[in-house]
Amino acid sequence: MPVYEYEHIGKPCRRGQVFEVRQSIHDKLLTHCPDCKKPVKKLISRVGISTPKTNRELRDLGFTKLVKRDEGVYENVTARDGESPVMIRGKPETIPNLKKTIRD
Ligand SMILES: [Zn+2]
């Protein structure tokens, strides 16, 4: 189901000023926030900009993603060749090699 973005016209509630709602294309567009019942407007969808979802897509786009595995230990799930698969606090040799990532 597609995700639609809505913006509170007035003050935001706990959902935030802009929030996303997953709706069927058959559902009516919201005119009011499901939480605070205040008026909202639908934002123009960002056509053509898709959010990378997999670690591989992120890596191919040049992102480095670190996932916390333990106190001070981060797995580099987008590790490239020669990069350490984990980053450990206090061990600079495990920091992702950005010089290698940034080539142009
Ligand atoms: Zn609201």
Backbone and ligand atoms as CSV (ligand in chain L), in Angstrom:
chain,resi,resn,atom,element,x,y,z
A,1,MET,N,N,0.848,-1.199,0.000
A,1,MET,CA,C,0.000,0.000,0.000
A,1,MET,C,C,0.880,1.244,0.000
A,2,PRO,N,N,0.471,2.244,-0.715
A,2,PRO,CA,C,1.303,3.451,-0.751
A,2,PRO,C,C,1.236,4.231,0.556
A,3,VAL,N,N,2.249,5.024,0.763
A,3,VAL,CA,C,2.320,5.865,1.958
A,3,VAL,C,C,2.058,7.303,1.546
A,4,TYR,N,N,1.146,7.934,2.242
A,4,TYR,CA,C,0.831,9.328,1.960
A,4,TYR,C,C,1.344,10.187,3.092
A,5,GLU,N,N,1.782,11.375,2.708
A,5,GLU,CA,C,2.257,12.325,3.710
A,5,GLU,C,C,1.214,13.410,3.924
A,6,TYR,N,N,0.933,13.664,5.170
A,6,TYR,CA,C,-0.013,14.720,5.527
A,6,TYR,C,C,0.690,15.711,6.434
A,7,GLU,N,N,0.185,16.955,6.370
A,7,GLU,CA,C,0.744,17.989,7.232
A,7,GLU,C,C,-0.380,18.624,8.028
A,8,HIS,N,N,-0.159,18.812,9.324
A,8,HIS,CA,C,-1.128,19.546,10.136
A,8,HIS,C,C,-1.179,20.981,9.643
A,9,ILE,N,N,-2.382,21.486,9.455
A,9,ILE,CA,C,-2.503,22.876,9.024
A,9,ILE,C,C,-2.224,23.791,10.208
A,10,GLY,N,N,-2.675,23.382,11.367
A,10,GLY,CA,C,-2.401,24.165,12.578
A,10,GLY,C,C,-1.268,23.566,13.372
A,11,LYS,N,N,-1.462,23.503,14.661
A,11,LYS,CA,C,-0.428,22.976,15.544
A,11,LYS,C,C,-0.312,21.454,15.382
A,12,PRO,N,N,0.896,20.948,15.412
A,12,PRO,CA,C,1.064,19.485,15.309
A,12,PRO,C,C,0.655,18.803,16.615
A,13,CYS,N,N,0.343,17.540,16.520
A,13,CYS,CA,C,0.114,16.750,17.731
A,13,CYS,C,C,1.307,15.814,17.890
A,14,ARG,N,N,1.115,14.733,18.629
A,14,ARG,CA,C,2.255,13.849,18.891
A,14,ARG,C,C,2.743,13.142,17.641
A,15,ARG,N,N,1.944,13.164,16.572
A,15,ARG,CA,C,2.394,12.585,15.306
A,15,ARG,C,C,3.449,13.446,14.617
A,16,GLY,N,N,3.554,14.704,15.049
A,16,GLY,CA,C,4.478,15.621,14.396
A,16,GLY,C,C,3.754,16.464,13.367
A,17,GLN,N,N,4.429,17.509,12.914
A,17,GLN,CA,C,3.817,18.408,11.924
A,17,GLN,C,C,3.451,17.642,10.655
A,18,VAL,N,N,4.400,16.864,10.185
A,18,VAL,CA,C,4.172,16.053,8.998
A,18,VAL,C,C,4.197,14.593,9.420
A,19,PHE,N,N,3.250,13.836,8.959
A,19,PHE,CA,C,3.230,12.419,9.314
A,19,PHE,C,C,2.828,11.593,8.110
A,20,GLU,N,N,3.159,10.339,8.162
A,20,GLU,CA,C,2.874,9.444,7.053
A,20,GLU,C,C,1.759,8.486,7.439
A,21,VAL,N,N,0.915,8.198,6.466
A,21,VAL,CA,C,-0.169,7.246,6.683
A,21,VAL,C,C,-0.150,6.263,5.523
A,22,ARG,N,N,-0.169,5.004,5.864
A,22,ARG,CA,C,-0.229,3.960,4.848
A,22,ARG,C,C,-1.699,3.710,4.523
A,23,GLN,N,N,-2.065,3.931,3.284
A,23,GLN,CA,C,-3.470,3.821,2.894
A,23,GLN,C,C,-3.589,3.037,1.607
A,24,SER,N,N,-4.703,2.408,1.472
A,24,SER,CA,C,-5.013,1.783,0.191
A,24,SER,C,C,-5.358,2.888,-0.802
A,25,ILE,N,N,-5.097,2.622,-2.069
A,25,ILE,CA,C,-5.446,3.636,-3.061
A,25,ILE,C,C,-6.965,3.802,-3.145
A,26,HIS,N,N,-7.700,2.873,-2.556
A,26,HIS,CA,C,-9.163,2.970,-2.572
A,26,HIS,C,C,-9.686,3.780,-1.395
A,27,ASP,N,N,-8.816,4.021,-0.410
A,27,ASP,CA,C,-9.253,4.811,0.748
A,27,ASP,C,C,-9.405,6.268,0.366
A,28,LYS,N,N,-10.297,6.939,1.071
A,28,LYS,CA,C,-10.432,8.387,0.889
A,28,LYS,C,C,-9.233,9.072,1.527
A,29,LEU,N,N,-8.807,10.178,0.921
A,29,LEU,CA,C,-7.728,10.944,1.518
A,29,LEU,C,C,-8.209,11.548,2.832
A,30,LEU,N,N,-7.286,11.637,3.765
A,30,LEU,CA,C,-7.651,12.198,5.065
A,30,LEU,C,C,-7.814,13.713,4.960
A,31,THR,N,N,-8.772,14.219,5.675
A,31,THR,CA,C,-8.892,15.673,5.812
A,31,THR,C,C,-8.624,16.085,7.244
A,32,HIS,N,N,-8.636,15.082,8.146
A,32,HIS,CA,C,-8.390,15.367,9.554
A,32,HIS,C,C,-7.444,14.316,10.119
A,33,CYS,N,N,-6.614,14.749,11.037
A,33,CYS,CA,C,-5.655,13.851,11.676
A,33,CYS,C,C,-6.396,12.764,12.448
A,34,PRO,N,N,-5.989,11.507,12.281
A,34,PRO,CA,C,-6.662,10.417,13.005
A,34,PRO,C,C,-6.463,10.506,14.513
A,35,ASP,N,N,-5.449,11.220,14.950
A,35,ASP,CA,C,-5.182,11.322,16.387
A,35,ASP,C,C,-5.872,12.521,17.017
A,36,CYS,N,N,-5.553,13.724,16.527
A,36,CYS,CA,C,-6.045,14.930,17.198
A,36,CYS,C,C,-7.283,15.498,16.523
A,37,LYS,N,N,-7.672,14.909,15.382
A,37,LYS,CA,C,-8.900,15.315,14.668
A,37,LYS,C,C,-8.831,16.743,14.101
A,38,LYS,N,N,-7.635,17.314,14.089
A,38,LYS,CA,C,-7.498,18.656,13.527
A,38,LYS,C,C,-7.291,18.532,12.012
A,39,PRO,N,N,-7.583,19.613,11.282
A,39,PRO,CA,C,-7.466,19.542,9.822
A,39,PRO,C,C,-6.032,19.320,9.343
A,40,VAL,N,N,-5.900,18.509,8.335
A,40,VAL,CA,C,-4.594,18.246,7.730
A,40,VAL,C,C,-4.731,18.384,6.223
A,41,LYS,N,N,-3.597,18.585,5.567
A,41,LYS,CA,C,-3.606,18.580,4.110
A,41,LYS,C,C,-2.601,17.547,3.619
A,42,LYS,N,N,-2.900,16.974,2.490
A,42,LYS,CA,C,-2.010,15.987,1.914
A,42,LYS,C,C,-0.864,16.708,1.229
A,43,LEU,N,N,0.318,16.223,1.431
A,43,LEU,CA,C,1.471,16.810,0.752
A,43,LEU,C,C,1.630,16.148,-0.610
A,44,ILE,N,N,2.176,16.914,-1.517
A,44,ILE,CA,C,2.437,16.365,-2.849
A,44,ILE,C,C,3.459,15.250,-2.693
A,45,SER,N,N,3.138,14.110,-3.237
A,45,SER,CA,C,4.064,12.999,-3.057
A,45,SER,C,C,5.351,13.258,-3.843
A,46,ARG,N,N,6.398,12.789,-3.260
A,46,ARG,CA,C,7.715,13.021,-3.882
A,46,ARG,C,C,7.947,11.952,-4.937
A,47,VAL,N,N,7.372,12.198,-6.073
A,47,VAL,CA,C,7.440,11.211,-7.141
A,47,VAL,C,C,8.879,11.058,-7.623
A,48,GLY,N,N,9.253,9.844,-7.805
A,48,GLY,CA,C,10.580,9.605,-8.372
A,48,GLY,C,C,11.667,9.493,-7.335
A,49,ILE,N,N,11.378,9.915,-6.131
A,49,ILE,CA,C,12.377,9.758,-5.075
A,49,ILE,C,C,11.960,8.572,-4.234
A,50,SER,N,N,12.644,7.488,-4.401
A,50,SER,CA,C,12.314,6.330,-3.592
A,50,SER,C,C,13.364,6.179,-2.515
A,51,THR,N,N,12.916,5.800,-1.367
A,51,THR,CA,C,13.823,5.627,-0.245
A,51,THR,C,C,14.559,4.305,-0.407
A,52,PRO,N,N,15.879,4.343,-0.378
A,52,PRO,CA,C,16.597,3.072,-0.454
A,52,PRO,C,C,16.235,2.212,0.751
A,53,LYS,N,N,16.024,0.945,0.508
A,53,LYS,CA,C,15.532,0.103,1.589
A,53,LYS,C,C,16.535,-0.938,2.056
A,54,THR,N,N,17.270,-1.485,1.127
A,54,THR,CA,C,18.180,-2.533,1.556
A,54,THR,C,C,19.570,-1.949,1.811
A,55,ASN,N,N,20.334,-2.672,2.595
A,55,ASN,CA,C,21.694,-2.232,2.879
A,55,ASN,C,C,22.512,-2.127,1.605
A,56,ARG,N,N,22.251,-3.038,0.676
A,56,ARG,CA,C,22.986,-3.021,-0.575
A,56,ARG,C,C,22.687,-1.753,-1.374
A,57,GLU,N,N,21.388,-1.362,-1.404
A,57,GLU,CA,C,21.021,-0.118,-2.097
A,57,GLU,C,C,21.696,1.077,-1.442
A,58,LEU,N,N,21.692,1.073,-0.114
A,58,LEU,CA,C,22.334,2.173,0.607
A,58,LEU,C,C,23.809,2.247,0.252
A,59,ARG,N,N,24.457,1.092,0.243
A,59,ARG,CA,C,25.894,1.060,-0.051
A,59,ARG,C,C,26.159,1.553,-1.465
A,60,ASP,N,N,25.323,1.082,-2.404
A,60,ASP,CA,C,25.518,1.487,-3.799
A,60,ASP,C,C,25.337,2.991,-3.980
A,61,LEU,N,N,24.504,3.603,-3.116
A,61,LEU,CA,C,24.285,5.043,-3.198
A,61,LEU,C,C,25.347,5.825,-2.426
A,62,GLY,N,N,26.253,5.105,-1.771
A,62,GLY,CA,C,27.346,5.782,-1.088
A,62,GLY,C,C,27.092,6.033,0.385
A,63,PHE,N,N,26.029,5.446,0.932
A,63,PHE,CA,C,25.771,5.605,2.359
A,63,PHE,C,C,26.591,4.602,3.155
A,64,THR,N,N,26.887,4.971,4.382
A,64,THR,CA,C,27.451,4.022,5.332
A,64,THR,C,C,26.446,3.890,6.461
A,65,LYS,N,N,26.038,2.682,6.755
A,65,LYS,CA,C,25.031,2.458,7.790
A,65,LYS,C,C,25.639,1.642,8.920
A,66,LEU,N,N,25.553,2.201,10.104
A,66,LEU,CA,C,26.075,1.515,11.279
A,66,LEU,C,C,24.911,1.100,12.155
A,67,VAL,N,N,24.926,-0.140,12.607
A,67,VAL,CA,C,23.867,-0.655,13.465
A,67,VAL,C,C,24.469,-1.000,14.809
A,68,LYS,N,N,23.886,-0.428,15.848
A,68,LYS,CA,C,24.427,-0.667,17.186
A,68,LYS,C,C,24.200,-2.118,17.589
A,69,ARG,N,N,25.277,-2.805,17.939
A,69,ARG,CA,C,25.167,-4.204,18.351
A,69,ARG,C,C,25.421,-4.386,19.831
A,70,ASP,N,N,26.194,-3.461,20.383
A,70,ASP,CA,C,26.533,-3.558,21.791
A,70,ASP,C,C,27.035,-2.189,22.215
A,71,GLU,N,N,27.298,-2.034,23.481
A,71,GLU,CA,C,27.796,-0.755,23.967
A,71,GLU,C,C,29.122,-0.434,23.280
A,72,GLY,N,N,29.111,0.605,22.446
A,72,GLY,CA,C,30.329,1.009,21.748
A,72,GLY,C,C,30.704,0.126,20.574
A,73,VAL,N,N,29.836,-0.782,20.192
A,73,VAL,CA,C,30.120,-1.683,19.072
A,73,VAL,C,C,29.039,-1.501,18.010
A,74,TYR,N,N,29.463,-1.148,16.810
A,74,TYR,CA,C,28.532,-0.922,15.718
A,74,TYR,C,C,28.903,-1.804,14.535
A,75,GLU,N,N,27.910,-2.498,14.022
A,75,GLU,CA,C,28.177,-3.277,12.818
A,75,GLU,C,C,28.027,-2.364,11.611
A,76,ASN,N,N,29.005,-2.383,10.738
A,76,ASN,CA,C,28.920,-1.629,9.491
A,76,ASN,C,C,28.269,-2.549,8.457
A,77,VAL,N,N,26.936,-2.416,8.326
A,77,VAL,CA,C,26.201,-3.338,7.464
A,77,VAL,C,C,26.360,-2.970,5.986
A,78,THR,N,N,27.071,-1.876,5.723
A,78,THR,CA,C,27.337,-1.512,4.328
A,78,THR,C,C,28.835,-1.552,4.044
A,79,ALA,N,N,29.545,-2.367,4.819
A,79,ALA,CA,C,31.000,-2.417,4.677
A,79,ALA,C,C,31.412,-2.748,3.244
A,80,ARG,N,N,32.348,-1.972,2.755
A,80,ARG,CA,C,32.893,-2.213,1.424
A,80,ARG,C,C,34.195,-3.015,1.558
A,81,ASP,N,N,34.725,-3.387,0.435
A,81,ASP,CA,C,35.973,-4.155,0.451
A,81,ASP,C,C,37.027,-3.442,1.287
A,82,GLY,N,N,37.620,-4.147,2.189
A,82,GLY,CA,C,38.704,-3.577,2.969
A,82,GLY,C,C,38.242,-2.819,4.201
A,83,GLU,N,N,36.923,-2.652,4.339
A,83,GLU,CA,C,36.430,-1.968,5.524
A,83,GLU,C,C,36.154,-2.968,6.629
A,84,SER,N,N,36.332,-2.492,7.853
A,84,SER,CA,C,36.026,-3.374,8.978
A,84,SER,C,C,34.514,-3.556,9.078
A,85,PRO,N,N,34.062,-4.800,9.273
A,85,PRO,CA,C,32.616,-5.027,9.383
A,85,PRO,C,C,32.028,-4.543,10.705
A,86,VAL,N,N,32.875,-4.203,11.637
A,86,VAL,CA,C,32.387,-3.635,12.899
A,86,VAL,C,C,33.195,-2.390,13.239
A,87,MET,N,N,32.554,-1.447,13.914
A,87,MET,CA,C,33.243,-0.269,14.401
A,87,MET,C,C,33.188,-0.323,15.923
A,88,ILE,N,N,34.335,-0.256,16.528
A,88,ILE,CA,C,34.408,-0.370,17.982
A,88,ILE,C,C,34.935,0.939,18.550
A,89,ARG,N,N,34.210,1.451,19.523
A,89,ARG,CA,C,34.581,2.723,20.125
A,89,ARG,C,C,36.012,2.650,20.660
A,90,GLY,N,N,36.803,3.659,20.346
A,90,GLY,CA,C,38.167,3.696,20.841
A,90,GLY,C,C,39.155,2.977,19.944
A,91,LYS,N,N,38.650,2.408,18.837
A,91,LYS,CA,C,39.557,1.738,17.903
A,91,LYS,C,C,39.439,2.419,16.533
A,92,PRO,N,N,40.248,3.432,16.322
A,92,PRO,CA,C,40.120,4.222,15.086
A,92,PRO,C,C,40.299,3.397,13.817
A,93,GLU,N,N,41.023,2.289,13.916
A,93,GLU,CA,C,41.235,1.475,12.716
A,93,GLU,C,C,39.954,0.791,12.241
A,94,THR,N,N,38.904,0.803,13.112
A,94,THR,CA,C,37.654,0.162,12.709
A,94,THR,C,C,36.646,1.157,12.126
A,95,ILE,N,N,36.997,2.449,12.116
A,95,ILE,CA,C,36.085,3.456,11.562
A,95,ILE,C,C,35.993,3.264,10.046
A,96,PRO,N,N,34.778,3.342,9.509
A,96,PRO,CA,C,34.636,3.168,8.049
A,96,PRO,C,C,35.557,4.118,7.286
A,97,ASN,N,N,36.131,3.590,6.239
A,97,ASN,CA,C,37.100,4.350,5.450
A,97,ASN,C,C,36.387,5.239,4.441
A,98,LEU,N,N,36.103,6.464,4.872
A,98,LEU,CA,C,35.354,7.366,4.004
A,98,LEU,C,C,36.170,7.804,2.791
A,99,LYS,N,N,37.482,7.847,2.966
A,99,LYS,CA,C,38.330,8.243,1.835
A,99,LYS,C,C,38.151,7.285,0.670
A,100,LYS,N,N,37.882,6.043,1.049
A,100,LYS,CA,C,37.700,5.034,0.010
A,100,LYS,C,C,36.318,5.174,-0.641
A,101,THR,N,N,35.342,5.594,0.183
A,101,THR,CA,C,33.968,5.745,-0.309
A,101,THR,C,C,33.835,6.961,-1.209
A,102,ILE,N,N,34.456,8.061,-0.788
A,102,ILE,CA,C,34.329,9.322,-1.526
A,102,ILE,C,C,35.441,9.383,-2.559
A,103,ARG,N,N,35.069,9.157,-3.777
A,103,ARG,CA,C,36.092,9.115,-4.808
A,103,ARG,C,C,36.027,10.296,-5.764
A,104,ASP,N,N,34.814,10.878,-5.891
A,104,ASP,CA,C,34.718,11.946,-6.901
A,104,ASP,C,C,34.530,13.309,-6.246
L,1,ZN,ZN,ZN,-2.748,15.360,14.780
